[in-house]
Amino acid sequence: MSSRTRTVLTAGVLAVALGLGATAQASAGAPRSVSGKTTDNITRIANFYGTYIDAVLDEDSGKLGKDLRSHYLTPAFQKELAAWEDREHADGVLRAQNVPLAWKVTDNGTGRTYTEAVVTLTWSRGTSTKLVVDMTRGSHRIFHIGEKGVGRK
């Protein structure tokens, strides 16, 4: 085989290999990214819900879930949530007895001293719950979870 034939064959094999690689990557979709800022309350609420859902799912409401509540929720709200859970027999953060399949956090505006977000929890195809979560701007701690925000009670 001549060097020219070898070069053409190598180029052809390389082109096919690269073409298949590009096709496989294109069919998988573009890479996803998630970003946030440590000083941003919407990021902090999203971090809390993502981590809390993982903790409850992985540990079945073990120590990590309790530690996350201590870190992200005000002490007064932790007591309020415990009372709600005793009364309703459900997880107060999720407002349910089970764990959602997906979650999304959307900015819902800010007050003078707090940030409000809508957390959408998806349970199954076409079934979701919307919760309003309020977080202090100063301490970056959640002080309310409910159907309506504190400014709309």
N, C-alpha and C positions, 0 to 999 in steps of 0.2 A: 504494500500500500504506500502510495507516495505521501510526502509530507503535506502536500496541498489537500489530498483527499482526507487525511487524518485531521487537518485543521477544519475542513468543512464539516466533517462528522462530529468533531468535538463541539464546534459552534452550534450545530443542529441539536445535539443532545443537551447542551447547556441552555439553549433557547427554550426547548420543550420543558426542561426541569424548572427554569425560572418562570415560564408561563403557567405551569401547574401550581407553583407556589403562589403566584400572584392571584390565580383563580381561587385557591383555597382561602387565602387571606381575605379576598374581597367578599367571598360568600359568608365568611364569619362575621362581617360587619366591621365598622370602624371601632377602634379601641375606645372604651368608656373611661371617663375620669370623674372623680368626685373631689371637690375642693371645699375649703372652708377657712375661717379665721378664728383663732382662739378668743378674740374679743367680740365676736358676733353672736348675739343671742340665738338667732335662727340656726346657726351652725351648732351651737351648744344643745339646743333642743333636739336637733336631728341626731347628734352624737348620742344623747341620752336615750332616745327611743331605739336607735339601732343597736346600741350596746345592751340595753335593758331587754329587748326582745330576744337577742342572742342568749343572754344570761338565763332568762326564764326557759327558753327552749332547751338549752344545753344542760342546765342544772335542775330543772323542775323547781324553780323558785328558791334556790339555795342562797348561800351567803353572798355571792356576788350581786344578786338582785337587791338585797338589803343594803349592801355597801353602796351601790349606785344611788339608791334612794337617799341615803344619808349625805352623799356628796352633792347631788343635784337638786334636792327638794329642801325647802325651808323646814326647820323643826316644827313650826306650827302646822304647816301643811302635811307633814308626815303623820301627825296626830289626827288631823282631819281625815286623811286618807284611810288610816287604820279604822276609824269609826265607820266610814263609808263601807269598807270591805267587810267588817263584822255584820253590818246591816244587810248588805247586798250579796254576800257570799261570792265575791268575784274579785279579780285583780283590779285595784283602783286606778293604776296607771293605764292599763289597757281597757278598763271598763268592760271586762269580759272574763269568762272562765277558761278560755283557750288562748292560743297565741296566733296572731295574724300571719298571713303568708307574705305580706309586703306592707311597706309604710312609706308615706311621703309627707314632708313638712313644707308648708307654704307660709310665707310672711303674711300676716294679717294686720300689720300696722303697729304703731307704737304710741304709748301714752307718755306722759311726762316722766314717769318713773318705771315704766315696764314696757316689754315687748310682747306682742301677741302673735301666736302662730296657730294655723289650723293643721292638725295632724290627721291624715287620712289613713286608716288601717284597713287593709284589704283582707277579707277572710276567705273568699272563694271568688270564682269568676262572677263578676257582677254584684258582689255583696261587699259593702264597705261601711265603715263608721267614721264620722268626722268628730274630732274632739278639738276644743279650743284650749290651748295651753298658754299660760301667762308666766313670764319670767321677769324678775327684777333686773333693772338696768345696772344697778350698782353691784350687787353681790352675784349676779348671774345665776340665781337659783329660782326654780319653779315654785310658785306659790298658789297656783290654781290649775286644775284640769277639770273641764266640764263641757256641757253642750253649748254654753254661751261664755263669752269672755267676761272679765270683771267689769269692763266698761259698758256691758250690755245686759247686765243682770236685771 
